[in-house]
């Protein structure tokens, strides 16, 4: 089992780093092979929206930077965990760039799934997604927006299991980890 951890934090934060380390330890105890990437340390350009990854170089972004390698690792993983501060209900700028660069992993053709139009998948393997969003203070509106964004992105990527959980600095850690463990158990059943 392979887990890809995409750390989209913009700076070090001891509260977030502690949660991150605990999740890495939990995944190791479950037998996951872990590839942990701190996105702020990479050179990843924004998606140009040129669609060369669909028509000129199928499956590969035209931009030769670290984004290509992250997309490759995504396709090879069983589980992807997004770590991000929640910004206006969305991802950090670093994580958003990487998620946009996953475009080569889908095809330019459409199908109906659950009554909605979605892209076909380029690769058979599709990873489950757990998104962990961090808030300084509890904010129900931002949390709801974040969870809906993760849900919509996960549908497009065909994630067999997907969920989003949030953590605020005033939140009880054991409550957070209870939620995380419940989601992880669902992922393990699917793998």
VOGU-26311 format. One line per field, with one value per residue: residue number from 1; x, y, z of N, C-alpha, C, O in turn. Coordinates in steps of 0.1 Angstrom, whole numbers, plus 5000, padded with zeros to 4 digits. Each point is the difference from the previous one (the first is absolute). Layout:
% VOGU-26311
n = NUM;...;
n.u = X;...;
n.v = Y;...;
n.w = Z;...;
ca.u = X;...;
ca.v = Y;...;
ca.w = Z;...;
c.u = X;...;
c.v = Y;...;
c.w = Z;...;
o.u = X;...;
o.v = Y;...;
o.w = Z;...;
***
This chain:
% VOGU-26311
n = 1;2;3;4;5;6;7;8;9;10;11;12;13;14;15;16;17;18;19;20;21;22;23;24;25;26;27;28;29;30;31;32;33;34;35;36;37;38;39;40;41;42;43;44;45;46;47;48;49;50;51;52;53;54;55;56;57;58;59;60;61;62;63;64;65;66;67;68;69;70;71;72;73;74;75;76;77;78;79;80;81;82;83;84;85;86;87;88;89;90;91;92;93;94;95;96;97;98;99;100;101;102;103;104;105;106;107;108;109;110;111;112;113;114;115;116;117;118;119;120;121;122;123;124;125;126;127;128;129;130;131;132;133;134;135;136;137;138;139;140;141;142;143;144;145;146;147;148;149;150;151;152;153;154;155;156;157;158;159;160;161;162;163;164;165;166;167;168;169;170;171;172;173;174;175;176;177;178;179;180;181;182;183;184;185;186;187;188;189;190;191;
n.u = 5008;4988;5017;4982;5021;4979;5022;4978;5010;4989;4991;5022;4993;5008;4988;5005;5016;4991;4988;5011;5010;4986;4998;5016;5001;4986;5006;5014;4990;4994;5020;4993;4996;5017;4982;5019;4980;5021;4978;4997;4999;4977;5008;4987;5004;4998;4982;5010;4997;5021;5000;5017;4994;4991;5009;5009;4992;4991;4985;5001;5004;4987;4985;5017;4982;5004;4995;5018;5018;4997;5003;5022;5009;4996;5011;5018;4989;5007;5020;4980;5021;4979;5020;4983;5015;4987;4999;4994;5009;5017;5004;5015;5010;5008;4987;4996;5018;5004;4988;5006;5016;4982;5001;5021;4994;4998;4980;5009;5005;4982;4997;4987;5001;4991;4999;5019;5000;5006;5017;5006;4996;5014;4997;5011;5022;4987;5011;5006;4980;5021;4980;5021;4980;5015;4992;5000;4986;4992;5001;4983;5000;5013;4992;4984;5006;5009;4986;4991;5012;5001;4983;4998;5012;4991;4985;5006;5004;4978;5001;5015;5020;4980;5019;4983;5022;4986;5014;4989;5007;4980;5010;4980;5019;4996;4995;5016;5012;4988;5000;5017;5000;4987;5009;5013;4988;4992;5014;5003;4982;5002;5012;
n.v = 4988;5009;5008;5009;5003;5007;5002;5002;4987;5016;4990;5005;4979;5013;5019;5017;5015;5014;5018;5018;5013;5015;5019;5016;5013;5017;5018;5014;5013;5017;5009;5019;4996;5006;5010;5003;5009;5006;5001;5003;4978;5000;4986;5014;4992;5022;4991;4988;4981;4993;4991;5014;5009;5018;5021;5013;5007;4988;5013;5013;5003;5016;5002;5009;4991;5014;5019;5005;5011;5022;5012;5005;5017;5019;5005;5010;5019;4994;5009;5011;5005;5006;5008;5004;5016;5003;4995;5014;4990;5014;4994;4986;5019;4999;5004;5021;5011;4996;5012;5021;4999;5003;5022;5004;5008;5020;4990;5000;4980;5001;5006;4982;5018;4980;4990;4990;5022;4980;5010;4998;4979;5015;5008;4982;5001;4991;5019;4987;5008;5004;5008;5006;5003;5015;4995;5021;5006;4993;4985;5005;5022;5009;4999;5014;5020;5004;5002;5020;5016;4999;5009;5022;5010;5000;5016;5021;5003;5006;5020;4983;5008;5007;5010;5010;5003;5004;5016;4997;5020;5007;4993;4990;5001;5001;5021;5015;4998;5011;5023;5010;4999;5017;5021;5005;5004;5021;5015;5001;5010;5023;5004;
n.w = 5000;4983;5013;4991;5008;4999;5002;5005;5016;5011;5017;5006;5002;5016;4999;4986;5006;5015;4993;4993;5016;5009;4988;5002;5018;4999;4989;5011;5014;4987;5006;5011;4979;5013;4991;5012;4996;5001;5002;5022;5005;4997;4984;5012;4980;4998;5009;4984;5010;5003;5020;5006;5020;4990;4998;5016;5019;4983;5011;4981;5021;4992;5017;4989;5010;5018;4989;4987;5009;5001;4982;4995;5011;4990;4982;5008;5000;5020;5006;4998;5006;5000;4995;5014;4995;5018;4978;5017;5018;4998;4979;5010;5005;5021;5018;5006;5009;5021;5015;5003;5016;5013;4995;5004;5020;4992;4999;4980;5008;4986;5022;4995;5013;5003;4979;5005;4995;4991;5011;4979;5006;5008;5021;4995;4999;5015;4999;5017;5004;5006;5003;4999;5009;4991;5021;4991;4984;5020;4983;5014;5004;5015;5021;5006;5005;5020;5017;5002;5011;5022;5011;5002;5016;5020;5002;5004;5022;5004;5010;4999;5006;5008;5005;5010;5003;5017;4994;5019;4995;4991;4980;5004;5012;5022;5007;5005;5019;5016;5002;5011;5023;5009;5002;5018;5018;5001;5009;5022;5009;5000;5019;
ca.u = 4992;5008;4993;5006;4996;5003;5000;4998;5002;5008;5011;4999;4990;5002;4987;4998;5011;4997;4989;5006;5008;4992;4994;5010;5001;4988;5000;5010;4995;4991;5007;5001;5012;4996;5008;4996;5005;4998;4998;5007;5014;5001;4998;4988;4993;4985;4995;4998;4987;5003;4995;5010;5000;4989;5000;5013;5008;4990;5004;5012;4999;5010;5010;5010;5004;4997;4985;4999;5003;4989;4989;5003;4999;4986;4994;5006;4996;4987;4994;5006;4996;5003;5001;4999;4992;4988;5001;4987;4993;5007;5013;5011;5005;5010;4992;4991;5008;5002;4988;4998;5009;4996;4992;5004;4996;4987;4999;4991;4987;4991;4991;4991;5001;4991;4992;5008;5010;5014;5010;5005;5013;5011;5006;4991;5002;4996;5003;4991;5005;4997;5004;5000;5001;5003;4994;5005;4988;4989;4992;4991;4998;5012;5001;4990;5005;5012;4995;4993;5010;5007;4991;4999;5013;5001;4991;5007;5012;4996;5005;4990;4997;5005;4994;5007;4998;5007;5006;5003;5010;4993;4992;5006;5007;4995;4988;5005;5006;4989;4995;5010;5001;4988;5001;5011;4994;4992;5010;5007;4990;5000;5013;
ca.v = 5012;5012;5012;5013;5011;5013;5010;5013;5011;5010;5002;4990;5003;4989;4992;4992;4990;4989;4992;4994;4989;4989;4993;4992;4988;4992;4994;4990;4989;4992;4993;5008;5006;5015;5010;5012;5011;5014;5007;5014;4998;4996;5009;4996;5011;4999;4994;5010;4997;4998;4987;4991;4987;4992;4999;4999;4991;4994;4996;5007;5015;5005;5007;4991;5003;4990;4996;4987;4989;4999;4993;4986;4994;4999;4988;4988;4999;4995;5010;5013;5009;5014;5009;5014;5010;5003;5014;5003;4988;4992;4995;5009;5002;4989;4987;5003;4998;4986;4994;5003;4993;4986;5000;4990;4986;4997;5001;5011;4994;5001;4990;5004;4993;5005;5010;5012;4998;5000;4995;4986;4999;4995;4988;4991;5003;5013;5001;5006;5013;5006;5014;5006;5015;5006;5013;5005;4999;4994;5009;4991;5003;4996;4986;4995;5003;4991;4986;4999;5000;4987;4990;5003;4996;4985;4994;5001;4991;4986;4994;4990;5005;5014;5008;5012;5003;5013;5001;5014;5000;4999;4987;4989;4991;4986;5000;5000;4987;4991;5001;4996;4985;4994;5001;4991;4986;4998;4999;4987;4990;5001;4997;
ca.w = 5000;4999;5003;4995;5008;4993;5010;4993;5009;4994;5010;5011;5011;5009;5002;4988;4999;5010;4994;4988;5005;5006;4989;4994;5009;4999;4987;5001;5009;4992;4989;4988;4995;5000;4992;5005;4992;5004;4987;4999;4997;4986;4989;4992;4993;4998;4988;4989;4993;4986;4997;4993;5007;4994;4985;4994;5008;5009;5013;5006;5000;4991;5009;5006;5013;5010;4998;4993;5009;5010;4993;4999;5013;5003;4992;5006;5014;5004;5008;5000;5011;4999;5012;4995;5007;4992;4995;4995;4998;4990;5003;4999;4987;4996;4997;4988;4988;4998;4997;4986;4991;4998;4988;4991;5005;4994;4985;4995;4996;5011;5003;5011;5012;5010;4995;4997;4989;5005;4991;5001;5007;4992;5006;5007;5014;5005;5014;5009;5004;5013;5001;5013;4999;5013;5002;5013;5009;4994;4990;4993;4986;4993;5001;4990;4986;4999;4998;4987;4990;5000;4995;4986;4994;5002;4990;4987;5000;5002;5012;5005;5013;5002;5011;5005;5014;5003;5013;5005;5011;5013;5000;5007;4990;4999;4992;4986;4996;4999;4986;4990;5000;4993;4985;4996;5000;4988;4989;5001;4995;4985;4993;
c.u = 5009;4991;5009;4995;5004;4998;5000;5001;5010;5012;4999;4991;5001;4987;4997;5010;4997;4989;5006;5008;4992;4993;5010;5003;4989;5000;5011;4996;4990;5006;5001;5015;4997;5010;4994;5007;4996;4999;5007;5015;5002;4999;4988;4993;4985;4997;4997;4987;5002;4994;5009;5001;4989;5002;5014;5009;4991;5006;5012;4998;5012;5011;5009;5005;4996;4985;4999;5002;4989;4988;5002;4999;4985;4993;5005;4995;4986;4992;5008;4995;5004;5000;5000;4994;4988;5000;4987;4992;5007;5014;5010;5004;5009;4992;4992;5008;5001;4987;4996;5009;4997;4992;5005;4996;4986;5000;4991;4986;4991;4991;4990;5003;4991;4992;5007;5010;5014;5009;5002;5014;5010;5006;4990;5001;4995;5001;4988;5006;4994;5006;4999;5003;5001;4994;5006;4989;4989;4992;4991;4998;5012;5002;4990;5005;5012;4995;4993;5010;5008;4991;4999;5013;5002;4991;5007;5011;4996;5005;4989;4995;5005;4993;5010;4997;5009;5005;5003;5008;4993;4993;5008;5006;4994;4987;5004;5005;4989;4993;5009;5001;4988;5001;5011;4995;4992;5009;5006;4991;5000;5012;5001;
c.v = 5012;5012;5012;5011;5013;5011;5013;5011;5010;5004;4989;5005;4988;4992;4991;4989;4988;4991;4992;4988;4988;4992;4991;4987;4990;4992;4989;4988;4991;4994;5008;5003;5014;5008;5014;5012;5013;5008;5013;4998;4996;5012;4995;5012;4998;4993;5012;4999;4998;4987;4992;4986;4990;4997;4999;4990;4992;4995;5007;5015;5005;5007;4990;5005;4989;4995;4987;4988;4998;4993;4985;4992;4998;4988;4987;4997;4994;5010;5013;5008;5014;5007;5014;5009;5003;5015;5003;4988;4990;4996;5012;5002;4989;4987;5002;4998;4985;4993;5003;4993;4985;4998;4989;4986;4997;5002;5011;4995;5000;4987;5005;4991;5006;5012;5013;4997;5002;4995;4985;5000;4994;4987;4993;5003;5014;4999;5006;5013;5003;5014;5005;5015;5006;5014;5005;4999;4993;5009;4990;5002;4996;4985;4993;5002;4991;4986;4998;5000;4987;4990;5001;4995;4985;4993;5001;4991;4986;4993;4991;5004;5014;5006;5011;5002;5013;4999;5015;4999;4999;4987;4989;4990;4986;4999;5000;4986;4989;5000;4995;4984;4994;5001;4990;4986;4998;4999;4987;4989;5000;4996;4985;
c.w = 5000;5003;4996;5009;4994;5011;4994;5010;4994;5009;5011;5011;5010;5003;4988;4999;5010;4995;4988;5005;5005;4989;4993;5008;4999;4987;5000;5008;4992;4988;4987;4996;4997;4992;5005;4993;5006;4988;4999;4996;4985;4990;4992;4995;5000;4987;4990;4993;4985;4995;4991;5006;4995;4985;4994;5007;5010;5013;5007;4998;4991;5009;5007;5013;5010;4999;4993;5010;5011;4994;4998;5013;5004;4993;5006;5014;5002;5009;4999;5011;4997;5013;4996;5010;4991;4998;4993;4996;4990;5005;5000;4986;4995;4997;4988;4987;4996;4996;4985;4990;4999;4988;4990;5004;4996;4985;4996;4996;5013;5002;5011;5012;5010;4995;4996;4989;5006;4990;5002;5006;4990;5005;5008;5015;5004;5015;5008;5005;5014;5000;5014;5000;5014;5001;5013;5010;4992;4991;4992;4985;4992;5000;4990;4986;4997;4997;4987;4989;4999;4994;4984;4993;5000;4990;4986;4999;5001;5012;5006;5014;5001;5012;5003;5014;5003;5014;5003;5012;5014;5001;5008;4990;5000;4992;4985;4996;5000;4986;4990;5000;4994;4985;4995;4999;4988;4988;5000;4995;4985;4993;4998;
o.u = 5009;4989;5012;4988;5012;4989;5010;4996;5009;5009;4989;5000;4996;5001;4997;4997;5004;5002;4997;4999;5003;4998;4996;5000;5002;4998;4998;5003;4999;4994;5003;5007;4991;5012;4989;5012;4988;5011;5004;5006;5012;4996;5001;4996;4995;5007;4994;4996;4990;4998;4996;5003;5000;4997;5001;5008;5001;5009;5004;4998;5011;5011;4995;5010;4996;4997;4990;4993;4997;4994;4991;4995;4996;4993;4993;5004;4991;4988;5012;4987;5012;4991;5008;4990;5002;5001;4997;4993;4994;5004;4997;4997;5000;5003;4998;4995;4999;5001;4996;4996;5007;4996;4992;5001;4995;5009;4992;4992;5005;4998;5002;5001;5000;4997;4994;5004;5003;4996;4998;5007;4998;5004;4991;4990;5004;4995;4992;5012;4988;5012;4990;5010;4994;5002;5002;5002;4999;4996;5005;5000;4999;5004;5004;4999;5000;5005;5002;4999;5002;5004;5001;4999;5005;5004;5000;5003;5009;5001;4989;4988;5012;4988;5011;4989;5009;4996;5006;5000;5007;4992;5012;4994;5000;4997;4994;4996;5002;4998;4996;5000;5001;4996;4998;5004;5001;4997;5001;5005;4999;5000;5010;
o.v = 5001;5001;5000;5003;5002;5003;5005;5011;4997;5006;4994;5012;4989;4988;4988;4989;4989;4987;4988;4989;4989;4988;4989;4989;4988;4988;4989;4989;4989;4993;4994;5004;5003;4998;5004;5000;5003;5003;5004;5010;4998;5011;4992;5009;4989;5002;5010;5008;5003;4999;4990;4991;4988;4989;4993;4993;5003;4991;4997;5004;4995;5002;4992;5006;4989;4989;4992;4991;4988;4992;4992;4989;4991;4993;4990;4990;5001;5000;5000;5001;5003;4999;5004;4996;5000;5008;4995;4999;4990;5001;5011;4991;4996;4993;4991;4994;4996;4991;4992;4997;4992;4989;4993;4990;4989;5006;5005;5008;4999;4992;5010;4988;5012;5009;5010;4988;5010;4993;4995;5010;4991;4991;5005;5000;5010;4991;5008;5002;5000;5002;4999;5004;4995;5008;4993;4997;5000;5011;4994;4991;4994;4994;4991;4991;4994;4993;4990;4993;4995;4991;4990;4994;4994;4989;4990;4994;4991;4988;5004;4998;5002;4998;5000;4999;5003;4992;5007;4990;4996;4998;5001;4996;4994;4990;4993;4996;4990;4990;4993;4995;4989;4990;4994;4992;4989;4992;4993;4991;4989;4996;4996;
o.w = 5008;4996;5003;5000;4998;5003;4995;4996;4992;4995;5001;5003;4996;5001;5002;4996;4996;5001;4999;4994;4998;5001;4996;4995;5000;5000;4995;4997;5003;4992;4990;5009;4993;5001;4996;4999;5002;4994;4989;4996;4996;5004;4991;5007;5001;4990;5004;4993;4992;4988;4994;4993;5003;4995;4990;4994;5012;5000;5011;4989;5001;4995;5008;5001;4995;5005;5003;4999;5003;5006;5001;5000;5006;5006;4999;5006;4991;5000;5000;5002;4999;5008;4991;5007;4988;5009;4989;4990;4997;5011;4996;4991;4988;4990;4992;4991;4989;4991;4993;4989;4994;4997;4994;4992;5002;4995;5008;4995;5011;4990;5006;4999;5003;5008;4996;4998;5007;4990;5011;5000;4992;4993;5006;5007;4994;5007;4995;5000;5002;4999;5006;4995;5010;4990;5010;5012;4988;5005;4990;4992;4989;4990;4993;4992;4989;4991;4993;4990;4989;4992;4993;4989;4991;4995;4993;4989;4999;5001;5003;5003;4996;5002;4997;5005;4993;5009;4992;5008;5009;5010;5001;4990;4989;4993;4992;4989;4992;4993;4990;4989;4993;4993;4990;4991;4994;4991;4989;4993;4994;4988;4995;
***
